[in-house]
Structure formats: structure tokens, C-alpha cells
């Protein structure tokens, strides 16, 4: 809605690509004073070329602290929007504008505005996986890393709306004992894992631990030995004495897990169907080629209305202050 696309020249044709994309991207970083921020769910090549890899909270902090002139966000649309909200004077690039988010799409702004009006007096805590418009209607933003910590800081007598992920909201309610009004959104990746197939994997690999992201459905979480954000799952598998893990989140994180603990085995949790539905189709739209072209052409660029940006900036800042 608030994104504009600067025209991409004919030089974006594949034939114009350099033979060594890693070296070309490194050169562009230096000439543009650019930083590449990448989410753990990106393809391995992008993770390897990134200056900073993290989950949503880590990337929000990195975006807030960078002194680069150009931010290239290898992630999805709401992440690049967040970087722009925090850096209005910087050029923020997203390699593929179609890299959206199924969870963010489940929360249309007009419907959420009506939902908010139907619950007057409620504090709105929104998961960062939402559009700038939803952030602008929120009081505090959270991530899976800090959602429990943030809710624990809210007075007990203050009613709360939690949006847009019902699974994360339910998990936070269980961890905090708070009753919250949940927006009924979900992630197509985290709701697709098969409880039956995970149990079958556990039978085949009895020494393995099941680790899961709190966006997963409740039946999957019941089997988990550990539940945490993407960054927390990465840390846990390094510190655990177990040698084998069934990983119930987007399998892009396994690249970092294997680098951090090469002597351990990581098995991606299977989806219900015989497909690659456990991979986020939006995250995977970004490629090393598109990242290079975005830097070369300085497009597509993320822009937004200044009024929306300022409204969205406040709850993000509050999150960062409450997450120290």
C-alpha cells in the first residue's frame, strides 16, 4: 500500500549478471555504504552474503542502530517496512516486492480498525509480522522473542488485544496467565506442520529433541521439548547435549544450526502434505541475483506516508525500550 517501485532498467536482464555475485555484492556494499540484513529463513547464499542475520527482534535492533546509508533487507515486506519506519532518511531496498507475509495478509487494516473499535479500552499489542498500517493502530509491537516479557510488564487490570497471530497469542496467554482478546490470524508455514508425521519422526529418532516456534499449532507444541523464537531455537540447539533435533519452523534456520553445530543432526519437521509447504514461499522469492540487482539499480525502494510512519514508529520504539 505504501510501497512504490522505482523503474528497473533493462540492465536487470540475467545476461548482465556478473560471474561472481558474492564479489559484486561486496563491491556494491562498499560503494553504496550499504548493509545487508537477512532473516534466518532466507536461502543459504543470502545468509552467507549478509552483514547481519537474525530474527525479527534482532533485525529491528540492527535496523535501528545501523549507520549505513542504504539498507538492503533480505526478508519479507513487513521487515523492510520496519527498517524504513526506523530509518526515514535512508534508502531501504527489498529484492522482491512480492515477498509478502501470509500472517500479515490475515489482518486487513479496515477490519482490524473495526475490531479495535469493538473492544474499547484495550491495549493493542501487535506481533511485528503485520503491515505498517496495523503497527500504526497498535500501542506496542512485539516479536516471538519478547512477547511474553512485554505482556508481563502490562498491569493486570489492563485488557489486551493481541494481533495478528492466534497461535503466538495463545502461547503467550499460557506462559503469562493473562486473558487476551486474540485476532484470528496465522502463518501458512507454521500451521502446516503435521503432528502425526512429527510423532512418527520421533519414533524413528527416539533420541531427538523436538524444538518448535510458538507460531505452530497447539498439537505440535504439545510434543516440543523446547519452544522459542528462531534465535532462541538456534541458541538452544547449540547448548543442548542432544545430538539430533526435529525442527518445527521454517527450515532456512537449519543452515545456521548446521554452521553453529556441524556435529549435530537437524531434521526439518514435515508438513501435512507431500510438498515443500514447510518453506515460506514469500521468503524464498528473494534470491542472490535479485539482491544484487536491487543494489545495482537501487530499486525496488520502500517508501511510506510520513503520518503512518510516525504512528508506527511509536509502538516499535516502545517495544525496543521494553526489551532491554
SULBEL-V398756 format. One record per residue. N is the residue number from 1. RES is the residue in three letters. OMEGA is omega as a letter, one per 40 degrees, with the letter a starting at -180 (none if undefined). NEAR is the number of other ideal C-beta (glycine too) atoms within 10 Angstrom. Layout:
BEGIN
n->N res->RES omega->OMEGA near->NEAR
n->N res->RES omega->OMEGA near->NEAR
END
This chain:
BEGIN
n->1 res->UNK omega->a near->10
n->2 res->UNK omega->a near->15
n->3 res->UNK omega->i near->17
n->4 res->UNK omega->a near->11
n->5 res->UNK omega->i near->12
n->6 res->UNK omega->a near->12
n->7 res->UNK omega->i near->7
n->8 res->UNK omega->a near->14
n->9 res->UNK omega->i near->12
n->10 res->UNK omega->i near->6
n->11 res->UNK omega->i near->11
n->12 res->UNK omega->i near->16
n->13 res->UNK omega->a near->9
n->14 res->UNK omega->a near->7
n->15 res->UNK omega->a near->5
n->16 res->UNK omega->a near->12
n->17 res->UNK omega->i near->16
n->18 res->UNK omega->a near->12
n->19 res->UNK omega->a near->6
n->20 res->UNK omega->a near->10
n->21 res->UNK omega->i near->17
n->22 res->UNK omega->i near->13
n->23 res->UNK omega->a near->10
n->24 res->UNK omega->i near->16
n->25 res->UNK omega->i near->21
n->26 res->UNK omega->i near->12
n->27 res->UNK omega->i near->13
n->28 res->UNK omega->i near->19
n->29 res->UNK omega->a near->18
n->30 res->UNK omega->a near->8
n->31 res->UNK omega->a near->9
n->32 res->UNK omega->a near->17
n->33 res->UNK omega->a near->12
n->34 res->UNK omega->i near->22
n->35 res->UNK omega->i near->21
n->36 res->UNK omega->i near->26
n->37 res->UNK omega->a near->26
n->38 res->UNK omega->i near->26
n->39 res->UNK omega->i near->26
n->40 res->UNK omega->a near->27
n->41 res->UNK omega->i near->25
n->42 res->UNK omega->i near->30
n->43 res->UNK omega->a near->17
n->44 res->UNK omega->a near->14
n->45 res->UNK omega->i near->15
n->46 res->UNK omega->i near->26
n->47 res->UNK omega->a near->20
n->48 res->UNK omega->a near->14
n->49 res->UNK omega->a near->20
n->50 res->UNK omega->i near->19
n->51 res->UNK omega->i near->14
n->52 res->UNK omega->i near->15
n->53 res->UNK omega->a near->23
n->54 res->UNK omega->i near->22
n->55 res->UNK omega->a near->23
n->56 res->UNK omega->a near->25
n->57 res->UNK omega->i near->22
n->58 res->UNK omega->a near->19
n->59 res->UNK omega->i near->25
n->60 res->UNK omega->i near->25
n->61 res->UNK omega->i near->16
n->62 res->UNK omega->i near->19
n->63 res->UNK omega->a near->26
n->64 res->UNK omega->a near->15
n->65 res->UNK omega->a near->10
n->66 res->UNK omega->i near->19
n->67 res->UNK omega->i near->7
n->68 res->UNK omega->i near->19
n->69 res->UNK omega->a near->13
n->70 res->UNK omega->i near->22
n->71 res->UNK omega->i near->23
n->72 res->UNK omega->a near->30
n->73 res->UNK omega->i near->28
n->74 res->UNK omega->a near->31
n->75 res->UNK omega->i near->26
n->76 res->UNK omega->a near->26
n->77 res->UNK omega->a near->22
n->78 res->UNK omega->i near->22
n->79 res->UNK omega->i near->26
n->80 res->UNK omega->i near->26
n->81 res->UNK omega->i near->29
n->82 res->UNK omega->i near->27
n->83 res->UNK omega->i near->26
n->84 res->UNK omega->i near->26
n->85 res->UNK omega->a near->28
n->86 res->UNK omega->a near->23
n->87 res->UNK omega->a near->18
n->88 res->UNK omega->a near->13
n->89 res->UNK omega->a near->6
n->90 res->UNK omega->i near->20
n->91 res->UNK omega->i near->19
n->92 res->UNK omega->a near->26
n->93 res->UNK omega->i near->26
n->94 res->UNK omega->a near->30
n->95 res->UNK omega->i near->25
n->96 res->UNK omega->a near->20
n->97 res->UNK omega->i near->17
n->98 res->UNK omega->i near->12
n->99 res->UNK omega->a near->24
n->100 res->UNK omega->a near->16
n->101 res->UNK omega->a near->22
n->102 res->UNK omega->i near->18
n->103 res->UNK omega->i near->27
n->104 res->UNK omega->a near->25
n->105 res->UNK omega->a near->15
n->106 res->UNK omega->a near->21
n->107 res->UNK omega->i near->24
n->108 res->UNK omega->a near->14
n->109 res->UNK omega->a near->16
n->110 res->UNK omega->i near->8
n->111 res->UNK omega->i near->11
n->112 res->UNK omega->i near->24
n->113 res->UNK omega->i near->13
n->114 res->UNK omega->i near->10
n->115 res->UNK omega->i near->18
n->116 res->UNK omega->i near->18
n->117 res->UNK omega->a near->8
n->118 res->UNK omega->a near->10
n->119 res->UNK omega->a near->13
n->120 res->UNK omega->i near->7
n->121 res->UNK omega->a near->6
n->122 res->UNK omega->i near->17
n->123 res->UNK omega->a near->17
n->124 res->UNK omega->i near->22
n->125 res->UNK omega->a near->24
n->126 res->UNK omega->i near->28
n->127 res->UNK omega->a near->28
n->128 res->UNK omega->i near->27
n->129 res->UNK omega->i near->26
n->130 res->UNK omega->a near->29
n->131 res->UNK omega->i near->26
n->132 res->UNK omega->i near->26
n->133 res->UNK omega->i near->23
n->134 res->UNK omega->i near->28
n->135 res->UNK omega->a near->25
n->136 res->UNK omega->i near->21
n->137 res->UNK omega->a near->22
n->138 res->UNK omega->i near->27
n->139 res->UNK omega->a near->16
n->140 res->UNK omega->i near->23
n->141 res->UNK omega->i near->33
n->142 res->UNK omega->i near->26
n->143 res->UNK omega->i near->22
n->144 res->UNK omega->i near->27
n->145 res->UNK omega->a near->21
n->146 res->UNK omega->a near->21
n->147 res->UNK omega->a near->27
n->148 res->UNK omega->a near->18
n->149 res->UNK omega->a near->14
n->150 res->UNK omega->a near->20
n->151 res->UNK omega->i near->22
n->152 res->UNK omega->a near->13
n->153 res->UNK omega->a near->10
n->154 res->UNK omega->i near->18
n->155 res->UNK omega->a near->6
n->156 res->UNK omega->a near->7
n->157 res->UNK omega->i near->5
n->158 res->UNK omega->i near->11
n->159 res->UNK omega->a near->14
n->160 res->UNK omega->i near->22
n->161 res->UNK omega->i near->22
n->162 res->UNK omega->a near->25
n->163 res->UNK omega->e near->28
n->164 res->UNK omega->a near->26
n->165 res->UNK omega->a near->30
n->166 res->UNK omega->a near->20
n->167 res->UNK omega->i near->22
n->168 res->UNK omega->i near->29
n->169 res->UNK omega->i near->26
n->170 res->UNK omega->i near->17
n->171 res->UNK omega->i near->22
n->172 res->UNK omega->i near->26
n->173 res->UNK omega->i near->17
n->174 res->UNK omega->a near->14
n->175 res->UNK omega->a near->15
n->176 res->UNK omega->a near->18
n->177 res->UNK omega->a near->9
n->178 res->UNK omega->i near->18
n->179 res->UNK omega->a near->9
n->180 res->UNK omega->i near->20
n->181 res->UNK omega->a near->16
n->182 res->UNK omega->i near->19
n->183 res->UNK omega->a near->23
n->184 res->UNK omega->i near->12
n->185 res->UNK omega->i near->23
n->186 res->UNK omega->a near->19
n->187 res->UNK omega->a near->24
n->188 res->UNK omega->i near->16
n->189 res->UNK omega->a near->24
n->190 res->UNK omega->i near->25
n->191 res->UNK omega->a near->19
n->192 res->UNK omega->a near->20
n->193 res->UNK omega->a near->25
n->194 res->UNK omega->i near->19
n->195 res->UNK omega->a near->18
n->196 res->UNK omega->a near->10
n->197 res->UNK omega->i near->14
n->198 res->UNK omega->i near->22
n->199 res->UNK omega->i near->15
n->200 res->UNK omega->i near->12
n->201 res->UNK omega->a near->18
n->202 res->UNK omega->i near->17
n->203 res->UNK omega->i near->8
n->204 res->UNK omega->a near->10
n->205 res->UNK omega->a near->15
n->206 res->UNK omega->a near->7
n->207 res->UNK omega->a near->9
n->208 res->UNK omega->i near->19
n->209 res->UNK omega->i near->19
n->210 res->UNK omega->i near->23
n->211 res->UNK omega->a near->26
n->212 res->UNK omega->i near->26
n->213 res->UNK omega->a near->29
n->214 res->UNK omega->i near->24
n->215 res->UNK omega->i near->26
n->216 res->UNK omega->i near->28
n->217 res->UNK omega->a near->18
n->218 res->UNK omega->i near->12
n->219 res->UNK omega->i near->13
n->220 res->UNK omega->a near->24
n->221 res->UNK omega->a near->21
n->222 res->UNK omega->a near->11
n->223 res->UNK omega->a near->17
n->224 res->UNK omega->i near->19
n->225 res->UNK omega->i near->15
n->226 res->UNK omega->i near->15
n->227 res->UNK omega->a near->21
n->228 res->UNK omega->i near->19
n->229 res->UNK omega->a near->23
n->230 res->UNK omega->i near->25
n->231 res->UNK omega->i near->21
n->232 res->UNK omega->i near->17
n->233 res->UNK omega->i near->25
n->234 res->UNK omega->i near->24
n->235 res->UNK omega->a near->13
n->236 res->UNK omega->a near->18
n->237 res->UNK omega->i near->25
n->238 res->UNK omega->a near->12
n->239 res->UNK omega->a near->9
n->240 res->UNK omega->i near->16
n->241 res->UNK omega->i near->5
n->242 res->UNK omega->a near->16
n->243 res->UNK omega->a near->13
n->244 res->UNK omega->a near->15
n->245 res->UNK omega->i near->26
n->246 res->UNK omega->a near->26
n->247 res->UNK omega->a near->23
n->248 res->UNK omega->i near->28
n->249 res->UNK omega->a near->28
n->250 res->UNK omega->a near->23
n->251 res->UNK omega->i near->20
n->252 res->UNK omega->a near->22
n->253 res->UNK omega->a near->26
n->254 res->UNK omega->i near->19
n->255 res->UNK omega->i near->20
n->256 res->UNK omega->i near->21
n->257 res->UNK omega->a near->22
n->258 res->UNK omega->i near->15
n->259 res->UNK omega->a near->12
n->260 res->UNK omega->a near->12
n->261 res->UNK omega->a near->17
n->262 res->UNK omega->a near->7
n->263 res->UNK omega->a near->6
n->264 res->UNK omega->a near->15
n->265 res->UNK omega->a near->15
n->266 res->UNK omega->a near->19
n->267 res->UNK omega->i near->18
n->268 res->UNK omega->i near->20
n->269 res->UNK omega->a near->27
n->270 res->UNK omega->i near->20
n->271 res->UNK omega->i near->18
n->272 res->UNK omega->a near->14
n->273 res->UNK omega->i near->9
n->274 res->UNK omega->a near->7
n->275 res->UNK omega->i near->10
n->276 res->UNK omega->a near->11
n->277 res->UNK omega->i near->17
n->278 res->UNK omega->i near->20
n->279 res->UNK omega->i near->18
n->280 res->UNK omega->a near->23
n->281 res->UNK omega->a near->14
n->282 res->UNK omega->i near->22
n->283 res->UNK omega->a near->24
n->284 res->UNK omega->i near->17
n->285 res->UNK omega->i near->16
n->286 res->UNK omega->i near->26
n->287 res->UNK omega->i near->17
n->288 res->UNK omega->i near->21
n->289 res->UNK omega->i near->14
n->290 res->UNK omega->i near->18
n->291 res->UNK omega->i near->27
n->292 res->UNK omega->a near->22
n->293 res->UNK omega->i near->24
n->294 res->UNK omega->i near->27
n->295 res->UNK omega->a near->22
n->296 res->UNK omega->a near->19
n->297 res->UNK omega->a near->16
n->298 res->UNK omega->a near->16
n->299 res->UNK omega->e near->19
n->300 res->UNK omega->a near->23
n->301 res->UNK omega->i near->19
n->302 res->UNK omega->i near->26
n->303 res->UNK omega->i near->17
n->304 res->UNK omega->i near->21
n->305 res->UNK omega->a near->14
n->306 res->UNK omega->i near->9
n->307 res->UNK omega->i near->9
n->308 res->UNK omega->a near->20
n->309 res->UNK omega->a near->19
n->310 res->UNK omega->i near->12
n->311 res->UNK omega->i near->17
n->312 res->UNK omega->a near->29
n->313 res->UNK omega->a near->18
n->314 res->UNK omega->i near->16
n->315 res->UNK omega->i near->23
n->316 res->UNK omega->i near->22
n->317 res->UNK omega->i near->15
n->318 res->UNK omega->i near->17
n->319 res->UNK omega->a near->24
n->320 res->UNK omega->i near->17
n->321 res->UNK omega->a near->9
n->322 res->UNK omega->a near->16
n->323 res->UNK omega->a near->17
n->324 res->UNK omega->none near->5
END
